[in-house]
């Protein structure tokens, strides 16, 4: 269903997500469904949701090797975004736009901190 979504433009994301959660209910020790859920999450919430899924995949009894590369890619993005955010000026924004920027800054900073705390074994 996920590949059908990517190839044909049919909105089957919820169906794919449902199938991955069903796979986890049948075989919770397998990490691959978490990896796929991370891919489905895309860049929602500045990659926090995808990062969670990739970490769950890696910590599974039967992890998926590709999750390490996916996680590293997200951490690299977080570092780049973090350094760009440090340069942004927020004093001239309206309160609602400033709040949005503050939330982005929080989530990106959290992701950057996560990347710094991860072991560099892979």
Secondary structure by P-SEA (a helix, b strand, c coil): caaaaacccccaaaaaaaaaaaaaaaccccaaaaaaaaaaacccccaaaaaaaaaaaaaccccccaaaaaaaaaaaaaaaaaaaaaacccccccaaaaaaaaaaaaaaaaaaaaaaaccccc
